[in-house]
Amino acid sequence: APRAAVRNARVAATAEAPSAWYKGNDPFVWIAGYLGWTVPSCVGTPAFDGESLFGRMVRTTFEELAHYPTGPALDSDFWLPTIAWHLGLFLTITLGVIGVQGKKQGYW
């Protein structure tokens, strides 16, 4: 009898388990996530001497493209804004997907 109770509890738990959080078929999340990160990252900040994170990333990208087949050095100013901007973008889109799917599935 205890084994049957465990099996029934496991079946009930899997029957009510939520579907996958990530369903990449909603373009709203991608657009809102991109704009939700890009627009604020265009605001100037004292950390970059009044330049925005997005502006600095674009500027350093074009500076590196000026000497094209040679890639950026490890101590180049290119890496910090590029990595920071992309991490922020991916985090914003991930949280947007979690928020939209959580709302659709009734978590909040």
VOGU-3710 file (C-alpha; in Angstrom, 3 decimals, decimal comma):
1> apraavrnar> 0,000/0,000/0,000  2,771/2,552/0,753  4,370/1,885/-2,633  1,046/2,534/-4,404  0,638/5,795/-2,488  4,081/6,958/-3,611  3,313/6,029/-7,223  -0,020/7,899/-7,075  1,663/10,970/-5,572  4,326/10,919/-8,300
11> vaataeapsa> 1,703/10,672/-11,046  -0,303/13,497/-9,494  2,806/15,679/-9,220  3,800/15,143/-12,844  0,224/15,649/-14,065  0,105/19,100/-12,447  3,670/20,115/-13,296  3,823/23,329/-15,326  4,819/23,212/-18,949  8,223/24,451/-20,070
21> wykgndpfvw> 8,994/28,011/-18,975  10,695/28,788/-22,223  8,417/28,960/-25,199  10,203/31,108/-27,748  7,134/31,602/-29,916  6,076/34,935/-28,395  7,759/37,787/-30,297  6,491/40,304/-27,738  8,960/39,019/-25,146  11,917/39,339/-27,513
31> iagylgwtvp> 10,966/42,849/-28,657  10,076/44,109/-25,182  13,218/42,533/-23,702  15,445/44,077/-26,354  13,879/47,517/-26,006  13,675/47,168/-22,234  17,440/46,785/-22,112  18,598/48,888/-25,065  16,695/52,062/-24,184  17,982/52,312/-20,582
41> scvgtpafdg> 21,495/51,345/-21,663  21,508/54,397/-23,967  21,445/56,762/-20,962  24,821/58,324/-20,157  26,536/57,299/-16,934  29,466/58,715/-14,939  31,103/55,265/-14,983  31,814/55,799/-18,683  32,578/59,534/-18,450  29,038/60,525/-19,435
51> eslfgrmvrt> 28,878/58,032/-22,289  26,174/55,371/-22,351  26,889/51,655/-22,113  25,345/51,088/-25,540  27,224/54,018/-27,056  30,518/52,831/-25,647  29,919/49,302/-26,894  29,174/50,565/-30,403  32,140/52,966/-30,387  34,640/50,338/-29,249
61> tfeelahypt> 33,207/47,837/-31,737  33,884/50,223/-34,615  37,338/51,030/-33,229  38,149/47,318/-33,308  36,684/46,946/-36,788  39,055/49,691/-37,983  41,936/47,187/-37,837  39,825/44,290/-39,063  41,408/41,066/-39,521  43,232/41,573/-36,226
71> gpaldsdfwl> 40,913/40,853/-33,313  40,735/42,801/-30,061  43,460/42,326/-27,474  42,532/40,863/-24,102  43,113/44,241/-22,404  41,072/46,160/-25,011  38,322/48,571/-23,950  36,039/46,548/-26,207  35,414/43,659/-23,801  33,875/45,287/-20,706
81> ptiawhlglf> 30,995/47,157/-22,371  30,325/44,326/-24,826  30,133/41,630/-22,146  28,165/43,856/-19,739  25,665/44,884/-22,417  25,050/41,333/-23,623  24,743/39,909/-20,099  22,169/42,585/-19,326  20,298/41,840/-22,543  20,170/38,093/-21,915
91> ltitlgvigv> 19,117/38,616/-18,295  16,355/41,015/-19,328  15,006/38,647/-21,975  15,210/35,664/-19,594  13,301/37,509/-16,874  10,781/38,646/-19,470  10,175/35,055/-20,575  9,768/33,947/-16,959  7,359/36,813/-16,277  5,185/36,252/-19,333
101> qgkkqgyw> 5,057/32,472/-18,916  4,405/32,835/-15,179  1,503/35,158/-15,923  0,099/32,794/-18,563  0,353/29,832/-16,202  -1,245/31,670/-13,296  1,717/32,034/-10,959  1,035/35,757/-10,576
//
